[in-house]
């Protein structure tokens, strides 16, 4: 979870005693990172973009290997903070951006290990499975400068259904493919959600792949941690609360 800086202290209590609530933020998060700016990057790799912004703010950078060779022809930052800009870039490239231990981390979602959770590990849980409008193919367009025309790429979602066409025309084929894959992931995540509460597990983090066992048949299987909250309370002690999203291909029951 890393180091945090206390920003405020709240004191409250009653006949049972006094309680202090400490509110803080990551020790790696500086005020300068929230400043909005506009700029553009021409023919640079994702790694070069991340390293440029990290160095500018006095941070180190760590980027997954697959992003060190991928060149983007043109990326624009319009009135965004460095954090917002890199977070949105990570979403487009199916990656994760975070700041930890004074480093800019731009990581593939595949870097986190699978973690198995059994029903008996959890003190409470809740799940919602909602069949939504399904698309079999996500289509994205890009402008091919060598041909002087607009071209399309397609991404299979794993479902059966109509084609969903993205409105944006991307500057290159790589960005179009990444955008189509990202939209496919978003739609697949929407078919199921849930939450778990269990005794404290500090190793669990957001975006971690989870394998659930011992629940109802339609719940068992792969999920992803959308958010993870670690709490310590006098009555319950240290607990971890996880909100879940369906994995990239949705829940199997919704594939019919």
Secondary structure, DSSP 8 states (H G I E B T S, - for coil): ---EEEEEEEEEEETTEEEEEEEEEETT--GGGG--EEEEEEEEEHHHHHHHHHHHTT-EEEE-GGGSS-EEEEEEEEEE-HHHHHHHHHHHTTEEEEEETTEEEEEEGGGS--EEEEGGGEEEEEEEE-----EEEEEEEEEETTTTEEEEEEEE-SS-SEEEEEEEEESSHHHHHHHHHHHHHHHHHTTEEEEEEEE--TT--TT-EEEEESS-TTT-EEEEEEEEEEEEETTTEEEEEEEEEE-TT--GGGG-
